């Protein structure tokens, strides 16, 4: 069995919250994976936005995901974008149970154990006072 994938260490480039994304980052800080849902058409907008991507309504609410889903696709990174990243890391696209996709890293799993359909759950890692990143880990 290979070594378990680990979260990135402080020092990696961090996102900069915006007016529209701040509620998402506030949710991560308290262990909630938040997303927007349109009150008019019911569509989910995962990338925080001022308007619904389906009907363009500005009538959006924030909801909290269960944080559970399954791996849709993944890639293992051996050559990082910058030396600040520790390799290997596995970037996964996860289909959340609510029906939207999220790209994040997989942790607490051997690099060779990830597979399409693998059940995962969200976990959170604080990297600064302002930013807590969502990661995925095996659900079992």
Residue, then its C-alpha position, 0 to 999 in steps of 0.5 A: x500500500x502506498x503512502x496516503x495523499x496529504x493536504x498542501x502545506x501553507x505557502x501555496x498560492x491562495x484564492x482571493x475572495x470576492x464580493x460574490x465568493x465570500x459566502x462560499x469561503x465563509x462556509x468553508x471556514x466553518x466546515x460547510x460546502x456552500x453553493x447557490x440555487x436560483x429561487x426562480x428556476x431551481x438551477x444550481x450555480x457552483x461558481x459564486x455569481x450575481x445571477x443564475x447561469x440558467x435564467x439570469x435571475x438575481x434571486x439566488x440563495x446559498x445552500x449547504x451541500x452534504x459534501x458527499x459525492x463520487x469521483x467523476x474524473x481525476x489526474x495525478x500531478x507529479x510536476x507542480x505549477x510552482x515549487x510551493x506544491x508538494x507532489x504527488x497530489x490528485x486533483x479530482x472532479x467530484x459529482x456532488x449528490x446535489x448534482x453539481x461538480x467541484x474540482x478539489x484535491x483528494x487526501x487520506x487516500x493512496x495515490x493508486x486507489x482513486x477510481x471513477x465512481x469512488x465515494x468521497x466526502x468533503x473535509x476542510x483544511x485551514x491554510x490561513x486565517x482567511x482561507x480554509x480549502x475544501x478537500x475530498x477524502x474517501x467516504x468509507 
